[in-house]
């Protein structure tokens, strides 16, 4: 047998461990970084990581939930597969929220979970958890490795499944004895998944039907979702709109699919979307959905969503087509390939200029609005200032809550793959670690995190990770001393019963002192008159900054579609 020589290491081995095979598989799949936290069941893997000196770097977050949200942020802004390693028992259970989050938001992850030795599985051994049972409902696929020889094949399958078709998280459960097993020789990583052949190319007949629908329409709307980003179809979308100009509405996860400053952009639709977007969808006679799953926050009451339109749905996941909204022309396809097919066909003649003018007038007459303040800071105005200061080019990360919606409304995102937010699961605590992953993924770009005082405290320990790796994330805590969205709903729908939603009267810590305790520059601003000067300082500083922005407690997110209502029943469209 030829000695094993890792090209990334000076060490030669004639005998390898299962953990060595796993690390080599990560390198074979062109992994750049991993997010891993050691523990008993994965010590063989971390030992191989130490000995083999692989081409990638491990980032140690301070909690497993931090690991997986960081991997999500990395995957979202790079398009690559994020990799997570955590130990058995509480290590994997601490990852469950992130796995579910990635599943709903179609983010490619490979999650490697340590497990107790094979002989102990099923005995309720120390730090044993049923990884397969726990993750089956919330992952795209999962494995438990039972033979060390299967490691290269399973790893290659996992990366393929995670990053193809509708992307998602794949979980690999590896017992400790499999990681420790000694092996000689090479093992094939070849695989053939006969039952997994996702459709990526559009059906030519369906493309022809879409083209036939274009000249028949007078009031078309294009709905851009995350699928445009995942397919890297942003240029094709722009070319399509050059040929067939029509109003464009984006979903939360579709922000930046079309530059926010583009003339045809009406902004986000749905519960907290723009009036112009929702009115356009309601009155459309043709709705072309590219890469959105018609979730309830977009549609509102289903029977009142785009009731007069012929619906085209282009989506790589056939299970989403017709699931919530009746579809007239289904196109199962990668968004980029579908747009390319539409552009390769002979152009049809259309003229939607009157309809475009009508929609743009709605946008002009009904913009997002806010009040300015003397003592505290308007959160909407502040986000608008950050957007201007960064020339609409920063990678924007949000946590979940009011600030998330304000960022979606007032940060005019002009870059693709640059708005990162927990959509389907709505995970508080997502923002800070996701910003870490985004900054690691695109180290030369500005990362701006908007986070509430509630969600910030759920993963605040990740400030240590930011400091350790000197990640220059700019963190803006929009502090209203309350769980803002909960408080808003309690005010509007629950007779002002503010049950456990208020953090005032000293219930919040001193966020500037906490930043200082982690060795990070911190500041508090509470007057709009000093915002320009403060932002100059923040973005000129070569390193991480925590900025506590004091905002009014009673500020609300408007407009708003009440739960269970149709998008035509928006409240707060005009200043109130």
DRENSE-427976 format. One line per 2 residues: number of its first residue (from 1); for each residue x negated, y, z of C-alpha. Coordinates in nm, 2 decimals. Layout:
# DRENSE-427976
NUM = X:Y:Z ~ ...
***
This chain:
# DRENSE-427976
1 = 0.00:0.00:0.00 ~ -0.13:0.35:-0.09
3 = -0.17:0.58:0.21 ~ 0.11:0.83:0.24
5 = -0.02:1.19:0.20 ~ 0.21:1.48:0.25
7 = 0.10:1.76:0.00 ~ 0.20:2.01:0.27
9 = -0.01:1.85:0.54 ~ -0.37:1.74:0.59
11 = -0.25:1.42:0.76 ~ -0.25:1.08:0.59
13 = -0.02:0.81:0.71 ~ 0.00:0.45:0.60
15 = 0.31:0.39:0.82 ~ 0.59:0.64:0.85
17 = 0.89:0.68:1.07 ~ 1.25:0.73:0.97
19 = 1.21:1.09:1.09 ~ 0.92:1.13:0.85
21 = 1.15:1.02:0.57 ~ 1.41:1.27:0.67
23 = 1.16:1.56:0.67 ~ 1.03:1.45:0.34
25 = 1.38:1.44:0.20 ~ 1.44:1.80:0.31
27 = 1.13:1.90:0.12 ~ 1.24:1.70:-0.18
29 = 1.56:1.89:-0.18 ~ 1.38:2.23:-0.19
31 = 1.48:2.34:0.15 ~ 1.33:2.67:0.25
33 = 1.44:2.70:0.61 ~ 1.63:2.50:0.87
35 = 1.81:2.60:1.19 ~ 1.73:2.35:1.45
37 = 1.74:2.31:1.83 ~ 1.55:2.01:1.99
39 = 1.70:1.76:2.23 ~ 1.65:1.40:2.34
41 = 1.81:1.23:2.04 ~ 1.63:1.44:1.78
43 = 1.28:1.45:1.94 ~ 1.14:1.21:1.68
45 = 1.26:1.45:1.41 ~ 1.10:1.75:1.57
47 = 0.79:1.55:1.63 ~ 0.77:1.48:1.26
49 = 0.84:1.84:1.19 ~ 0.54:1.93:1.41
51 = 0.31:1.66:1.25 ~ 0.40:1.69:0.89
53 = 0.38:2.07:0.87 ~ 0.64:2.09:0.60
55 = 0.69:2.36:0.34 ~ 1.00:2.50:0.52
57 = 1.03:2.68:0.86 ~ 1.25:2.61:1.15
59 = 1.44:2.89:1.32 ~ 1.52:2.83:1.68
61 = 1.85:3.00:1.78 ~ 1.95:3.01:2.15
63 = 2.27:2.80:2.11 ~ 2.38:2.54:1.87
65 = 2.68:2.76:1.76 ~ 2.42:3.02:1.67
67 = 2.24:2.77:1.46 ~ 2.53:2.68:1.24
69 = 2.67:3.04:1.20 ~ 2.31:3.14:1.10
71 = 2.31:2.86:0.84 ~ 2.65:2.99:0.72
73 = 2.51:3.34:0.68 ~ 2.21:3.21:0.50
75 = 2.41:2.99:0.26 ~ 2.65:3.27:0.18
77 = 2.39:3.53:0.08 ~ 2.16:3.29:-0.10
79 = 2.39:3.04:-0.26 ~ 2.16:2.76:-0.12
81 = 2.25:2.49:0.12 ~ 2.20:2.57:0.49
83 = 2.05:2.30:0.70 ~ 2.12:2.25:1.07
85 = 1.96:2.00:1.32 ~ 2.10:1.95:1.67
87 = 2.09:1.68:1.93 ~ 2.36:1.43:2.03
89 = 2.65:1.49:2.26 ~ 2.68:1.86:2.34
91 = 2.45:1.94:2.06 ~ 2.69:1.82:1.80
93 = 3.00:1.93:1.98 ~ 2.86:2.29:2.00
95 = 2.85:2.28:1.62 ~ 3.21:2.18:1.56
97 = 3.34:2.54:1.53 ~ 3.08:2.62:1.27
99 = 3.15:2.30:1.07 ~ 3.52:2.38:1.06
101 = 3.44:2.74:0.97 ~ 3.22:2.64:0.68
103 = 3.48:2.39:0.56 ~ 3.75:2.65:0.53
105 = 3.52:2.91:0.37 ~ 3.36:2.65:0.13
107 = 3.00:2.70:0.25 ~ 2.74:2.43:0.17
109 = 2.57:2.29:0.48 ~ 2.39:1.97:0.56
111 = 2.43:1.91:0.94 ~ 2.19:1.66:1.09
113 = 2.32:1.53:1.43 ~ 2.11:1.32:1.66
115 = 2.28:1.02:1.81 ~ 2.20:0.77:2.09
117 = 2.03:0.45:1.98 ~ 2.24:0.20:1.78
119 = 2.26:-0.05:2.06 ~ 2.41:0.21:2.29
121 = 2.68:0.34:2.05 ~ 3.02:0.27:2.19
123 = 2.92:0.24:2.55 ~ 2.97:0.60:2.65
125 = 2.60:0.64:2.68 ~ 2.43:0.95:2.80
127 = 2.50:1.24:2.56 ~ 2.69:1.01:2.32
129 = 2.97:1.16:2.11 ~ 3.17:1.01:1.83
131 = 3.03:1.22:1.55 ~ 3.21:1.05:1.27
133 = 3.55:1.08:1.45 ~ 3.49:1.44:1.55
135 = 3.38:1.56:1.21 ~ 3.59:1.37:0.97
137 = 3.88:1.62:0.97 ~ 3.65:1.93:0.94
139 = 3.38:1.82:0.70 ~ 3.36:1.75:0.33
141 = 3.19:1.42:0.41 ~ 3.00:1.25:0.68
143 = 2.76:0.96:0.73 ~ 2.61:0.75:1.01
145 = 2.27:0.61:0.91 ~ 2.25:0.24:1.00
147 = 1.94:0.14:0.80 ~ 1.62:0.35:0.79
149 = 1.58:0.26:0.42 ~ 1.90:0.45:0.34
151 = 1.76:0.79:0.46 ~ 1.63:0.92:0.12
153 = 1.95:0.82:-0.06 ~ 2.19:0.95:0.20
155 = 2.00:1.28:0.23 ~ 2.01:1.33:-0.15
157 = 2.38:1.24:-0.16 ~ 2.45:1.49:0.12
159 = 2.28:1.78:-0.06 ~ 2.46:1.69:-0.38
161 = 2.80:1.67:-0.22 ~ 2.76:1.99:-0.01
163 = 2.65:2.20:-0.31 ~ 2.87:2.07:-0.59
165 = 3.24:2.10:-0.67 ~ 3.41:2.29:-0.39
167 = 3.12:2.34:-0.16 ~ 3.13:2.24:0.21
169 = 2.96:2.09:0.51 ~ 2.83:1.74:0.51
171 = 2.74:1.58:0.84 ~ 2.47:1.31:0.89
173 = 2.46:1.12:1.22 ~ 2.12:0.96:1.28
175 = 2.07:0.73:1.58 ~ 1.74:0.78:1.76
177 = 1.61:0.43:1.69 ~ 1.66:0.49:1.32
179 = 1.45:0.81:1.35 ~ 1.18:0.62:1.54
181 = 1.18:0.31:1.32 ~ 0.84:0.24:1.15
183 = 0.84:0.18:0.78 ~ 0.60:0.11:0.50
185 = 0.62:0.18:0.13 ~ 0.86:0.41:-0.05
187 = 1.24:0.40:-0.06 ~ 1.45:0.52:-0.35
189 = 1.65:0.83:-0.31 ~ 1.85:0.75:-0.63
191 = 2.23:0.75:-0.59 ~ 2.54:0.72:-0.80
193 = 2.87:0.84:-0.66 ~ 3.13:0.69:-0.89
195 = 3.42:0.82:-0.69 ~ 3.29:1.17:-0.67
197 = 3.28:1.34:-1.00 ~ 3.41:1.70:-0.96
199 = 3.55:1.87:-1.26 ~ 3.35:2.18:-1.35
201 = 3.43:2.23:-1.72 ~ 3.76:2.38:-1.81
203 = 4.01:2.20:-2.03 ~ 4.01:2.37:-2.37
205 = 4.39:2.35:-2.40 ~ 4.44:2.53:-2.07
207 = 4.19:2.80:-2.18 ~ 4.39:2.85:-2.49
209 = 4.71:2.89:-2.28 ~ 4.54:3.16:-2.08
211 = 4.45:3.35:-2.39 ~ 4.80:3.31:-2.53
213 = 4.94:3.46:-2.20 ~ 4.72:3.77:-2.22
215 = 4.90:3.95:-2.51 ~ 5.24:3.85:-2.38
217 = 5.18:4.03:-2.06 ~ 5.24:4.40:-1.99
219 = 5.14:4.41:-1.62 ~ 4.86:4.17:-1.56
221 = 4.65:4.15:-1.24 ~ 4.33:3.97:-1.18
223 = 4.27:3.83:-0.83 ~ 3.91:3.77:-0.75
225 = 3.82:3.53:-0.47 ~ 3.51:3.37:-0.32
227 = 3.49:3.12:-0.61 ~ 3.35:3.41:-0.83
229 = 3.06:3.44:-0.59 ~ 2.99:3.07:-0.54
231 = 2.98:3.02:-0.92 ~ 2.76:3.33:-0.96
233 = 3.01:3.45:-1.22 ~ 3.00:3.82:-1.14
235 = 2.85:3.93:-1.47 ~ 3.10:3.71:-1.66
237 = 3.38:3.88:-1.47 ~ 3.26:4.22:-1.57
239 = 3.23:4.12:-1.93 ~ 3.58:3.97:-1.92
241 = 3.72:4.30:-1.78 ~ 3.53:4.50:-2.05
243 = 3.72:4.29:-2.31 ~ 4.05:4.27:-2.12
245 = 4.07:4.57:-1.88 ~ 4.33:4.51:-1.61
247 = 4.37:4.60:-1.24 ~ 4.17:4.38:-1.00
249 = 4.26:4.28:-0.65 ~ 4.01:4.10:-0.43
251 = 4.05:3.87:-0.13 ~ 3.85:3.92:0.19
253 = 3.59:3.66:0.07 ~ 3.60:3.80:-0.28
255 = 3.47:4.15:-0.17 ~ 3.19:4.25:-0.41
257 = 3.29:4.00:-0.68 ~ 3.37:4.32:-0.87
259 = 3.18:4.63:-0.75 ~ 3.40:4.82:-0.50
261 = 3.33:5.14:-0.69 ~ 3.45:4.99:-1.02
263 = 3.73:5.19:-1.18 ~ 3.96:4.88:-1.21
265 = 3.92:4.78:-0.84 ~ 4.23:4.82:-0.63
267 = 4.06:4.68:-0.32 ~ 4.16:4.39:-0.09
269 = 4.51:4.25:-0.10 ~ 4.72:4.09:0.17
271 = 4.80:4.16:0.54 ~ 4.56:4.45:0.58
273 = 4.50:4.51:0.21 ~ 4.56:4.83:0.01
275 = 4.91:4.94:-0.08 ~ 4.81:4.96:-0.44
277 = 4.68:4.60:-0.44 ~ 4.99:4.46:-0.29
279 = 5.22:4.66:-0.51 ~ 5.03:4.55:-0.82
281 = 5.07:4.18:-0.73 ~ 5.44:4.22:-0.64
283 = 5.51:4.39:-0.98 ~ 5.27:4.19:-1.20
285 = 5.41:3.98:-1.49 ~ 5.08:3.78:-1.51
287 = 4.85:3.70:-1.22 ~ 4.51:3.55:-1.30
289 = 4.37:3.40:-0.98 ~ 4.00:3.32:-1.01
291 = 3.85:3.13:-0.71 ~ 4.10:3.21:-0.44
293 = 4.31:2.95:-0.25 ~ 4.62:3.17:-0.20
295 = 4.59:3.16:0.18 ~ 4.86:3.30:0.40
297 = 4.68:3.62:0.50 ~ 4.68:3.71:0.13
299 = 5.02:3.60:0.03 ~ 5.24:3.69:0.32
301 = 5.59:3.54:0.28 ~ 5.55:3.30:-0.01
303 = 5.88:3.36:-0.17 ~ 5.81:3.73:-0.21
305 = 5.45:3.69:-0.34 ~ 5.42:3.80:-0.70
307 = 5.78:3.69:-0.77 ~ 5.79:3.80:-1.14
309 = 5.46:3.68:-1.26 ~ 5.33:3.39:-1.47
311 = 5.05:3.25:-1.25 ~ 4.71:3.13:-1.38
313 = 4.50:2.96:-1.12 ~ 4.13:2.89:-1.20
315 = 3.98:2.69:-0.92 ~ 3.72:2.42:-0.89
317 = 3.93:2.23:-0.63 ~ 4.24:2.07:-0.79
319 = 4.39:2.02:-0.44 ~ 4.43:2.40:-0.41
321 = 4.62:2.45:-0.73 ~ 4.99:2.45:-0.67
323 = 4.94:2.39:-0.29 ~ 5.09:2.72:-0.18
325 = 5.21:2.90:-0.49 ~ 5.37:2.75:-0.80
327 = 5.12:2.77:-1.09 ~ 5.22:2.80:-1.45
329 = 4.87:2.75:-1.61 ~ 4.63:2.55:-1.39
331 = 4.26:2.55:-1.49 ~ 4.04:2.32:-1.28
333 = 3.70:2.46:-1.34 ~ 3.39:2.63:-1.21
335 = 3.47:3.00:-1.23 ~ 3.17:3.09:-1.44
337 = 3.23:2.82:-1.69 ~ 3.60:2.91:-1.72
339 = 3.51:3.28:-1.78 ~ 3.25:3.18:-2.04
341 = 3.51:2.97:-2.22 ~ 3.75:3.26:-2.23
343 = 3.47:3.49:-2.36 ~ 3.35:3.24:-2.62
345 = 3.70:3.23:-2.77 ~ 3.81:3.48:-3.03
347 = 3.93:3.79:-2.86 ~ 4.30:3.87:-2.85
349 = 4.44:4.22:-2.87 ~ 4.57:4.37:-2.55
351 = 4.66:4.72:-2.43 ~ 4.73:4.76:-2.06
353 = 4.64:5.12:-2.03 ~ 4.98:5.24:-1.90
355 = 4.99:4.97:-1.64 ~ 4.63:5.05:-1.53
357 = 4.71:5.42:-1.50 ~ 5.02:5.33:-1.29
359 = 4.81:5.12:-1.05 ~ 4.53:5.37:-1.02
361 = 4.79:5.64:-0.94 ~ 4.92:5.42:-0.66
363 = 4.56:5.38:-0.53 ~ 4.51:5.76:-0.55
365 = 4.83:5.85:-0.38 ~ 4.81:5.58:-0.11
367 = 4.44:5.55:0.01 ~ 4.33:5.39:0.33
369 = 4.34:5.67:0.59 ~ 4.21:5.76:0.93
371 = 4.19:6.04:1.19 ~ 3.87:6.21:1.31
373 = 3.80:6.27:1.67 ~ 3.61:6.52:1.89
375 = 3.48:6.30:2.17 ~ 3.50:5.95:2.03
377 = 3.42:5.82:1.68 ~ 3.67:5.71:1.41
379 = 3.56:5.35:1.33 ~ 3.69:5.38:0.97
381 = 3.50:5.70:0.91 ~ 3.19:5.55:1.07
383 = 3.19:5.25:0.84 ~ 3.25:5.48:0.54
385 = 2.94:5.67:0.66 ~ 2.73:5.36:0.68
387 = 2.85:5.26:0.33 ~ 2.74:5.60:0.19
389 = 2.41:5.59:0.38 ~ 2.32:5.24:0.24
391 = 2.44:5.34:-0.11 ~ 2.70:5.06:-0.09
393 = 2.42:4.81:-0.13 ~ 2.36:4.66:0.22
395 = 2.44:4.30:0.31 ~ 2.74:4.35:0.53
397 = 2.82:4.10:0.81 ~ 3.13:4.12:1.03
399 = 3.25:3.93:1.33 ~ 3.63:3.89:1.36
401 = 3.89:4.14:1.46 ~ 3.98:4.50:1.38
403 = 3.63:4.60:1.28 ~ 3.64:4.32:1.03
405 = 3.94:4.47:0.85 ~ 3.80:4.82:0.87
407 = 3.48:4.70:0.71 ~ 3.68:4.53:0.44
409 = 3.87:4.85:0.38 ~ 3.60:5.12:0.41
411 = 3.27:4.96:0.32 ~ 3.26:5.00:-0.06
413 = 3.06:4.68:-0.14 ~ 2.90:4.70:-0.49
415 = 2.68:4.39:-0.46 ~ 2.78:4.02:-0.50
417 = 2.71:3.77:-0.22 ~ 2.68:4.06:0.02
419 = 2.99:4.06:0.23 ~ 2.98:3.78:0.50
421 = 3.28:3.72:0.72 ~ 3.46:3.43:0.88
423 = 3.78:3.41:0.68 ~ 3.98:3.09:0.71
425 = 3.89:3.01:1.08 ~ 3.85:3.36:1.20
427 = 3.57:3.28:1.44 ~ 3.48:3.53:1.70
429 = 3.11:3.51:1.77 ~ 3.03:3.44:1.41
431 = 2.88:3.78:1.33 ~ 2.55:3.81:1.52
433 = 2.41:3.47:1.42 ~ 2.54:3.50:1.06
435 = 2.34:3.83:1.04 ~ 2.03:3.63:1.14
437 = 2.08:3.38:0.86 ~ 2.15:3.65:0.61
439 = 1.84:3.85:0.70 ~ 1.63:3.53:0.68
441 = 1.78:3.45:0.34 ~ 1.72:3.79:0.19
443 = 1.44:3.94:0.41 ~ 1.37:4.25:0.20
445 = 1.73:4.38:0.21 ~ 1.92:4.58:0.46
447 = 2.16:4.38:0.68 ~ 2.43:4.58:0.86
449 = 2.64:4.39:1.12 ~ 2.98:4.53:1.24
451 = 3.09:4.36:1.55 ~ 3.34:4.42:1.83
453 = 3.25:4.43:2.20 ~ 3.45:4.10:2.24
455 = 3.30:3.89:1.97 ~ 2.95:4.03:2.04
457 = 2.95:3.88:2.39 ~ 3.03:3.54:2.26
459 = 2.69:3.49:2.10 ~ 2.49:3.78:2.25
461 = 2.21:3.55:2.35 ~ 2.10:3.54:1.98
463 = 1.94:3.88:2.04 ~ 1.65:3.67:2.16
465 = 1.63:3.51:1.82 ~ 1.63:3.84:1.64
467 = 1.35:3.97:1.87 ~ 1.14:3.65:1.83
469 = 1.14:3.67:1.46 ~ 1.15:4.05:1.44
471 = 1.45:4.05:1.21 ~ 1.54:4.41:1.12
473 = 1.92:4.37:1.15 ~ 2.11:4.69:1.22
475 = 2.38:4.60:1.47 ~ 2.68:4.83:1.51
477 = 2.90:4.74:1.81 ~ 3.24:4.91:1.76
479 = 3.33:4.93:2.12 ~ 3.69:5.01:2.21
481 = 3.66:4.82:2.54 ~ 3.93:4.58:2.44
483 = 4.01:4.28:2.22 ~ 4.12:4.52:1.96
485 = 4.34:4.31:1.73 ~ 4.50:4.12:2.02
487 = 4.57:4.46:2.19 ~ 4.72:4.59:1.86
489 = 4.95:4.30:1.83 ~ 5.05:4.32:2.20
491 = 5.14:4.69:2.15 ~ 5.34:4.64:1.83
493 = 5.50:4.30:1.89 ~ 5.48:4.22:2.26
495 = 5.62:4.53:2.43 ~ 5.28:4.66:2.53
497 = 5.21:4.36:2.75 ~ 4.83:4.39:2.75
499 = 4.77:4.04:2.89 ~ 4.39:3.98:2.93
501 = 4.29:4.20:2.64 ~ 4.14:4.51:2.81
503 = 3.77:4.54:2.90 ~ 3.77:4.89:3.04
505 = 3.71:4.99:3.40 ~ 3.36:4.85:3.40
507 = 3.44:4.51:3.26 ~ 3.19:4.55:2.98
509 = 2.82:4.55:3.04 ~ 2.57:4.82:2.94
511 = 2.50:4.71:2.59 ~ 2.20:4.95:2.55
513 = 2.03:4.81:2.86 ~ 2.09:4.46:2.74
515 = 1.93:4.54:2.41 ~ 1.64:4.69:2.60
517 = 1.62:4.37:2.81 ~ 1.56:4.17:2.49
519 = 1.30:4.42:2.37 ~ 1.53:4.57:2.10
521 = 1.58:4.93:2.04 ~ 1.93:5.04:2.16
523 = 2.14:5.35:2.16 ~ 2.49:5.47:2.22
525 = 2.68:5.73:2.02 ~ 3.01:5.87:2.11
527 = 3.05:6.19:1.90 ~ 3.09:6.22:1.53
529 = 2.87:6.52:1.52 ~ 2.56:6.31:1.59
531 = 2.64:6.02:1.36 ~ 2.44:6.14:1.05
533 = 2.13:6.20:1.26 ~ 2.17:5.86:1.44
535 = 2.21:5.67:1.11 ~ 1.89:5.84:0.97
537 = 1.70:5.71:1.27 ~ 1.86:5.36:1.26
539 = 1.78:5.29:0.89 ~ 1.44:5.45:0.91
541 = 1.34:5.22:1.20 ~ 1.13:4.92:1.10
543 = 1.30:4.66:1.32 ~ 1.62:4.56:1.48
545 = 1.85:4.82:1.63 ~ 2.16:4.79:1.85
547 = 2.40:5.08:1.82 ~ 2.70:5.10:2.05
549 = 2.96:5.31:1.88 ~ 3.23:5.43:2.11
551 = 3.57:5.43:1.94 ~ 3.93:5.49:2.06
553 = 4.09:5.21:2.24 ~ 4.43:5.26:2.07
555 = 4.30:5.28:1.71 ~ 4.49:5.04:1.49
557 = 4.43:4.86:1.16 ~ 4.67:5.00:0.90
559 = 4.83:4.93:0.67 ~ 4.97:4.61:0.80
561 = 5.21:4.34:0.69 ~ 5.39:4.20:0.99
563 = 5.36:3.82:1.03 ~ 5.62:3.64:0.83
565 = 5.71:3.93:0.61 ~ 5.64:3.99:0.25
567 = 5.36:4.21:0.12 ~ 5.62:4.47:0.01
569 = 5.70:4.54:0.38 ~ 5.38:4.70:0.47
571 = 5.38:4.95:0.77 ~ 5.14:5.23:0.82
573 = 5.08:5.30:0.46 ~ 5.09:5.67:0.53
575 = 4.94:5.85:0.83 ~ 5.16:5.81:1.14
***
